[in-house]
Amino acid sequence: MISAPSTALELSKFPRHVLLEGPTPIQHLSRLSARLGGADIYVKREDLTGLGGGGNKLRKLEFLIGEALARGADTIITVGARQSNHARLTAAAAARVGLQCELVLTRTVPRSDHDYLENGNVLLDALFDARVHDLPGSANALQFAEQRADELRAQGRNVYVCPLGGSSPVGCLGYADCAAEIAAQARAQQLSFDRIVVPNGSGGMHAGLVAGFVALGIESARVAAFTVYGDAAHAHAATLDKANQTLQLIDSALRVPEEAISIDETQLGPGYGIPTDSMRAAVRLLASTEGLLLDPVYSGKAFAGLVENVRTGKYAAGQNVLFVMSGGLPGLFAYRSAF
């Protein structure tokens, strides 16, 4: 079970700019747990972060923005899909600290309706005064970002390029730190979690949590993810690599075993950003029982997997399951027609 660590992680050697207001709460979903009649379900409210509409990417951005500022950057560029939560929060964080921001957004998801192209995160990107480069889905966004960075450097700018989802080893430190936060909250609330469930997109949140638990000496295989981006084999390999790179920053003597990474692809559906019936049902279920809103791309699909596992008895009565609710609320408005 995941409970308290014997020691906290020592991350003070890494540049960091605080963007969160403190620990995000863990809440018991009593009505939903009673409705499903299985495990007790809790949520880690990563959506309750005030900056930029909130969301889990702010944990990564504390370290990414910290590194950018430490290098003297005046501009940050990042990449993502048209409705990227990470891009939106990068723009918000840049506005907070006074960096210029450029977003390289690809039309990865096969949607052409007005809400998807212009509402949701895209609307907020503009309000945060980010410059958006709109690329086709086939484009190499990171290559474009690097070329754009070189153009700006030639003009005398100091540019920091941030990868997809902010999921570099430095960015993943934010979720290693979150692992320690969860363990401390579990101790304070006298809880033990049999399973922690997360969505896996770029894999940074999953990798960071696993790296953090390994560094703390806590069983990391209790973290289970539902991939929302690619197949399980690809997600497993990418997440394991990121977890090990992150752990190397914390303690080079440690390694993440392959079996510590658990990936389920049953909720992916036709692909990234494409709605599924189970996602829609999960979003409606949590909204109608607890008044909480899941996003349609990440948490909606992962929570659908959690609900199915409770209903089938995989997460059984007497167990405590923690869902990391990653935020992404603006995405609901971009997917209005899906509901």
N, C-alpha and C positions, 0 to 999 in steps of 0.2 A: 504493500500500500504506500501511497505517497503522502507523507506527513512532513515533519519538521527536519531541517538539516541540522547537523551538529555545528556547522560554521556557515557564515555568509560568504558569498563570492567576493573576491577582492578585484574590483574592476576600476579602481581609481587611477590606474596608470594610463587609461584610455581617455582621450579628449571626449568631453560630453557636454552637451548644452541641454539643460532641463526643459522639457516641453510638456510634461505631465504635471498634474497638480498634486500627485501623491499616488499611493497604491489604489488600484481600481478594486471595487468591492466584489466579494463572492456572495451570491444570493441563492437561497434555496427556492426551487420552483415547486412549491407544495401542491398547488392545484394541478399542475401538469403531471407531477409524479403520481398523484392520486388517480388522475384520469387514466394514465397508462397502466397503473397497477403493478409496476415492476420495481426497478432500481430507483433510489432517490436521486433526483437530478438537480445539480447546482450549475450556476453560470458564473464565469469570471467576466465581469462587465467591461471589456476592453472598448466598448462603444462609448463609455462614460469618460471620455477625455475631451476637454473643452475646445482645444484649438482646431479650427478648420472643419468643424463638423464631427470630429472625433473618429477614433478607429485605431486598430492595432499597429499600424505602420508608424505611429508616433514613437513607439519604443525604439524601433530601428533608427528613426531619424534623430533621436537624441545623440546617438553615437556617430551617425553619418554627418549631421550638421556640425557636431563637435569637431570631427576630423576636418571638415571643409574649412571651418573658421580657424582651426589651428594651422592650416596650410595657407592662410591668408586669402582664401577665395573671395571673390566678389560676385560670382555667378555659379549657379548649380543647374545642371541639366540631368534629367532622368527620362526614362522610357516606360511605356506601358500600353495597354489597350485603350481604346477610345474612352471607356468609362473607368479608367484606373483609379482606385482609391488611393494607391500610393502616390500617383502623380498629383492628385488633389491635395493631399496632405504635405507633400514636398513643397508645393506652391504656397500653402498656408505657412509652413515653417519658415520658408524663405522670406515671406513678408514679415514675419515676426522678428527675424534677426537682421533684416536689411540686405538680403542677397537678391540679385536679379535671378529670375527663374525661367528656364525654357523647358517645355515638355514635348517629347517626341512620341506622339500617339498614333498607333496603327489601327486600322479597321479590321482587326483580327476576327471579331465576332460578326457572323453574317446577318447583320441587322441594318436596315436603311431607313427605319421610321424616324420621324422628327424627334420624338422623345429621346431615343437612344443617341442620336447624333448631336443634339443640342441641349438636352436637359440634364438633370442629375449632376454628376461630377464635372461635366464639361462646362455647365453654367458657372459652377463655383471656381473652376480654373480661371475663367475670365475675370471674376470678381477679385481674385487674388492677384490679378495683373500679371499672370504668367503668359509668356509667348508660346503659343501652341503650334507645332509643326504636324500637320495632318497627313499621314502617310497611308498607302494601301496596306492591306494585310500581309502581302508578300514581302514587304520591305524589311531590311535588316535594320531595326530601330537603333540598336546599340552602335552599329557602324556609322549610321547617320549622326548619332549624338557625338561620337568621337570626332567625326569630320567637322561638325559644327563647332565643337570645342576648339579645334585647331584654328578655325577661322577667327574665332573670338580672341584666342591667344595671340594671333598675328596682329590684332588691334590693340594689344596691351592688356587684355583682360586675364584674370586669374580664375580658371574654370575648374570646377569639381564635377566629375561625371559619376552619376549614381546608377547602379544596375537595376534590372527589372525587379520590382517589389522591394527594393532596398536590401535584397538578400545576399549581400556580400558577407564575409566572415565578420567584419566590423559591425554591419547592421544587425547580424544575428546575435551579437552580444546583448542587444536589448531584450531578447527572449531568454537568454541564459539568466539575465537578471530577473526576469519575470518568474523563472522557475524557483528562484530563491524567495521571491515575494509570495508565490503560491504556497510554498512549504511553510513559511512563517505564518501566513494566514490560517493554514490548516491547524497549526499548533495553537494559535490564539483562539480558534473556534472549536478546538478539541475534535477535529475531523480527520479522517483518513480517506483518501480517494483511491478507489480500486482502479479507476480508469480516468484519463484525461483525454477528451476528444477535441480534435482541431480540424479545420479545413487545411488542405495542402495545395497551394497554387505554385508560387515560386519556391516554396519550401522553407523559407526563412524562419517563420514562427515555429514550425515543427522542429527544424534543425536546432534552433537556439534553445528551445525547451529541453530537448534531449541532451544537448551539450551541457546545459546547466545542471540537470539532474545527475549526469555522470560526474561532473566536477564536485557536486555536493555529496556524492556517495549514495544517492537514492536510486532505486530501480527505475531505469529510464524506459524500459519496455512497456510500462503502463501507459505511455502516450500513444494514442491511436489516431490515425489521420484518414480522412476521406479525400482522395485526390479530386480536384475540380479542374485540372489543367491538362494532364496527360495520363497515359496508362500507368498502372501500378509499378511495373518494372522500371520505367524511366524515372518516375517520381522517387522510388526507393533509392536508386543509384545516386540521383542528384541530391537528395536529402541527406543520405549517409555522408557523401563527400562534404557537403556544407557543414554538417554537424562536426565532422572531424577537423575541418579547417577552423571552425569556431573554437573547438576545444583546445586546439593547438595554441591559440592566443591566450587561453586561460591557464592551461597546464600542459606543457608539451610532453609530459610523461604519460598522459592518459589517451585512450582510444575508445571510440564508440563501436561496440560489436554490431555486426550486421543485423542480428536478431532484435536489436533495440529499436529498429525502425519498422513500424507497422503501417502499411498502406492498404486501403480498401478502395477499389475502383468502381464499386457497384452503383454509386450515385452520380458518376460522371455524365451519364446520358450520352447524347450525340456529340458532346464536346464542350469546351470552355465557353462559358457565357450563354449557353443555350439552355433555356428553361426546361424543366422536367415536371411531370405531374407530382412526383413525390416532393420536390422542392416546394412547389406551390402549396401543397397540403401541409408541409411542415411550417411554412411561413404563416399560414392561416391558423394553424393549431396553436403556435406559441403566442400569436397576437391575440387570439380569442380567449385563451386561458390565463395568460399572464400579462397581457398588455405590452409585450416586448416585440421589437421589430427586427427581423433578420434581413440581411441583404440577399438578393436572388442569385448571386454568382458564387459566393464563398460559403458563408455560414448557413444559408438556406439549404444547400445540398448536404453539407456535413451534418446539420441537425436532422435532416431527413434520415440519414444513416443511423444516427443515434436512436431516433424514435423506432426505427425498424428493429434495431438490436434489443431494445427494451421489450418491444411487443413479442419478439420471438424467444425471449428468455436468455439471450446471450448476456445482457446486462440484467441480472436477476434481482428479485426482492432481497433486501438486506445489503446490497452493494450501494456505494456512493459513486456517482459519475459526475465529473466536472466538465462542462462544455465551455471552451474559450470562445466567447462571443466577440467576433473580431470587428464589428461595426460595419460601415459601408452603407448606412441608411440612404444616402442620396441615390444609390443605385435603384432603389424601388421606384423612384420617379422616372428614371430612364426606362424602366421595364413596365410602365403602366399598362401597356397593351397585353402583357403576358398574364395579367391577373383579371 
